[in-house]
């Protein structure tokens, strides 16, 4: 598949409890660092009586910006494990905040790492993920017989027919990842014996829910 980016279409919440310590996680899609900081501030206000609100966030298609904070937990036991959930799942433009209510018993380094990761994973599992891929929008205009054949081929091969316009001829608007572009154009040409008129719009964003 062509280069793609996985992101949160809709955020989710997670929860984990260990020895009466409660870990409340929330995952959000972000577009810039100011948005990330606003979510952090909102979490600290909402859970003002909690001991820690740790977080990690990533920004950019290649994770050009990565930040995390242990917020008073032992170094490396909170923010970094949260970050590893994001990088391990290859999720971009996202922040996870995990708020901890201390239960009275120390969990130790390993216990904290496990707790922050499990709460973070639960938040991601409760989110809706999507993949954004660069692709092309191809318009194939042909007669009604050729259009039917192209529709059948599209269904068999998983091409996305975005729209169909019926007039004297039929125009099918097909969106496909960039690595399928040449194949789709060739098949559309072959199916219609070269009679189809084909135009395209390159470098568009295609989003697919996971």
C-alpha positions as CSV (number, residue, x, y, z in Angstrom):
1,X,0.0,0.0,0.0
2,X,1.1,3.6,-0.6
3,X,2.5,5.6,2.3
4,X,-0.3,6.1,4.8
5,X,-1.1,7.7,8.2
6,X,-3.2,6.3,10.9
7,X,-5.1,8.7,13.1
8,X,-8.0,9.0,15.5
9,X,-11.3,9.7,13.7
10,X,-13.0,9.7,17.1
11,X,-11.3,9.7,20.5
12,X,-11.9,7.2,23.3
13,X,-11.5,6.7,27.0
14,X,-9.8,3.9,28.9
15,X,-9.6,2.6,32.5
16,X,-7.3,0.4,34.5
17,X,-7.2,-0.3,38.3
18,X,-4.3,-1.8,40.3
19,X,-4.2,-2.1,44.1
20,X,-6.9,0.6,44.4
21,X,-4.9,3.0,42.2
22,X,-7.2,4.2,39.4
23,X,-5.9,5.2,35.9
24,X,-8.3,7.2,33.7
25,X,-7.1,7.6,30.2
26,X,-8.4,9.7,27.3
27,X,-7.2,9.8,23.7
28,X,-7.8,12.8,21.4
29,X,-7.0,13.8,17.8
30,X,-4.9,16.9,17.7
31,X,-3.8,19.2,14.9
32,X,-1.1,21.3,16.7
33,X,0.7,21.6,19.9
34,X,-1.6,24.3,21.3
35,X,-4.5,21.9,21.1
36,X,-2.5,19.3,22.9
37,X,-1.6,21.7,25.7
38,X,-5.3,22.7,26.0
39,X,-6.3,19.1,26.5
40,X,-3.7,18.7,29.2
41,X,-4.9,21.8,31.0
42,X,-8.5,20.7,30.8
43,X,-7.6,17.3,32.2
44,X,-5.8,18.9,35.2
45,X,-8.8,21.1,35.9
46,X,-11.3,18.3,35.6
47,X,-9.2,16.0,37.8
48,X,-7.9,18.7,40.1
49,X,-7.8,16.3,43.1
50,X,-5.7,13.6,41.3
51,X,-2.1,13.0,42.1
52,X,-0.8,12.8,38.5
53,X,-1.9,13.6,35.0
54,X,0.7,12.1,32.7
55,X,0.6,12.3,28.9
56,X,2.3,11.8,25.6
57,X,1.5,13.2,22.2
58,X,2.8,13.0,18.6
59,X,2.3,15.4,15.7
60,X,3.1,15.1,12.0
61,X,3.0,12.4,9.4
62,X,6.5,11.3,10.4
63,X,6.1,12.1,14.1
64,X,8.2,15.2,13.7
65,X,7.1,16.3,17.2
66,X,6.9,14.0,20.2
67,X,6.4,15.0,23.8
68,X,5.7,13.2,27.0
69,X,5.6,13.9,30.7
70,X,5.7,11.7,33.9
71,X,4.1,14.5,35.9
72,X,5.9,13.5,39.1
73,X,5.9,9.8,38.7
74,X,9.3,8.1,38.7
75,X,11.2,8.9,35.5
76,X,10.3,6.6,32.6
77,X,7.3,5.0,34.2
78,X,4.4,7.0,32.8
79,X,5.0,9.4,29.8
80,X,7.3,7.1,27.9
81,X,5.1,4.0,28.2
82,X,2.2,6.1,26.9
83,X,4.3,7.4,24.0
84,X,5.2,3.8,23.2
85,X,1.6,2.9,22.8
86,X,1.2,5.7,20.2
87,X,4.4,4.8,18.3
88,X,3.7,1.0,18.6
89,X,0.3,1.4,17.0
90,X,1.7,3.9,14.5
91,X,-0.9,6.5,15.4
92,X,-0.2,10.1,14.4
93,X,-1.6,13.5,15.5
94,X,-2.8,12.2,18.8
95,X,-2.5,12.8,22.5
96,X,-3.2,10.4,25.4
97,X,-3.6,11.7,28.9
98,X,-3.7,9.3,31.8
99,X,-4.8,10.6,35.2
100,X,-3.9,8.6,38.3
101,X,-5.8,8.5,41.6
102,X,-3.4,7.0,44.1
103,X,-4.8,4.0,46.0
104,X,-2.4,4.0,48.9
105,X,-0.1,1.2,47.8
106,X,3.1,1.8,45.8
107,X,3.1,-0.2,42.5
108,X,6.8,-0.2,41.7
109,X,8.4,0.7,38.5
110,X,7.1,-2.3,36.5
111,X,3.6,-1.9,37.9
112,X,3.4,1.7,36.9
113,X,4.7,1.1,33.4
114,X,2.1,-1.7,33.0
115,X,-0.7,0.4,34.4
116,X,-0.1,3.4,32.2
117,X,0.3,1.3,29.1
118,X,-2.9,-0.7,29.8
119,X,-5.0,2.4,30.4
120,X,-3.6,3.9,27.2
121,X,-4.2,0.8,25.2
122,X,-7.8,0.7,26.5
123,X,-8.4,4.3,25.4
124,X,-7.1,3.5,21.9
125,X,-9.1,0.3,21.7
126,X,-12.2,2.4,22.5
127,X,-11.4,5.0,19.8
128,X,-12.3,4.9,16.1
129,X,-9.2,4.8,14.0
130,X,-8.8,5.7,10.3
131,X,-6.1,5.5,7.7
132,X,-5.3,8.5,5.4
133,X,-3.6,7.6,2.2
134,X,-2.5,9.7,-0.8
135,X,-4.3,8.7,-3.9
136,X,-6.1,9.7,-7.1
137,X,-9.6,10.5,-8.1
138,X,-10.2,9.1,-11.6
139,X,-13.2,9.9,-13.7
140,X,-14.1,7.4,-16.4
141,X,-16.7,8.4,-18.9
142,X,-18.1,5.7,-21.2
143,X,-21.3,4.2,-22.6
144,X,-23.8,2.4,-20.4
145,X,-22.5,-1.0,-21.4
146,X,-18.9,-0.1,-20.5
147,X,-20.0,1.6,-17.3
148,X,-21.6,-1.6,-16.1
149,X,-18.4,-3.6,-16.8
150,X,-16.4,-1.1,-14.9
151,X,-18.8,-1.1,-11.9
152,X,-18.4,-4.9,-11.8
153,X,-14.6,-4.7,-12.0
154,X,-14.6,-2.1,-9.3
155,X,-16.6,-4.2,-6.9
156,X,-14.4,-7.2,-7.6
157,X,-11.2,-5.3,-6.9
158,X,-12.2,-3.1,-4.0
159,X,-12.1,0.2,-5.9
160,X,-14.1,3.0,-4.3
161,X,-16.8,4.3,-6.7
162,X,-17.4,7.7,-5.1
163,X,-20.1,8.8,-7.5
164,X,-21.9,7.9,-10.8
165,X,-23.3,10.6,-13.1
166,X,-25.8,9.5,-15.7
167,X,-26.3,11.5,-18.8
168,X,-25.9,10.6,-22.5
169,X,-22.9,8.6,-21.3
170,X,-22.0,7.5,-17.8
171,X,-19.2,9.0,-15.7
172,X,-17.9,6.9,-12.8
173,X,-15.7,8.8,-10.2
174,X,-13.3,6.3,-8.6
175,X,-10.9,7.0,-5.7
176,X,-7.9,4.7,-5.3
177,X,-4.6,4.7,-3.5
178,X,-1.7,6.0,-5.6
179,X,-0.1,2.6,-6.1
180,X,-3.3,1.3,-7.9
181,X,-3.6,4.3,-10.2
182,X,-1.9,2.8,-13.3
183,X,-3.7,-0.5,-13.0
184,X,-7.1,1.1,-12.8
185,X,-6.5,3.3,-15.8
186,X,-5.3,0.3,-17.8
187,X,-8.2,-1.9,-16.9
188,X,-10.7,0.9,-17.6
189,X,-9.1,1.4,-21.0
190,X,-9.0,-2.3,-21.8
191,X,-12.6,-3.0,-20.6
192,X,-14.0,-0.3,-22.9
193,X,-11.7,-1.1,-25.8
194,X,-10.1,2.3,-25.5
195,X,-13.4,4.2,-25.9
196,X,-13.5,5.6,-22.4
197,X,-12.5,9.2,-21.6
198,X,-10.3,9.2,-18.5
199,X,-9.3,12.2,-16.4
200,X,-7.7,12.3,-13.0
201,X,-7.0,14.4,-10.0
202,X,-3.8,13.4,-8.3
203,X,-2.5,13.7,-4.7
204,X,-5.8,13.7,-2.9
205,X,-6.3,12.4,0.7
206,X,-8.3,9.2,0.9
207,X,-9.6,8.3,4.4
208,X,-10.6,4.7,5.3
209,X,-12.1,3.8,8.7
210,X,-10.2,0.8,10.4
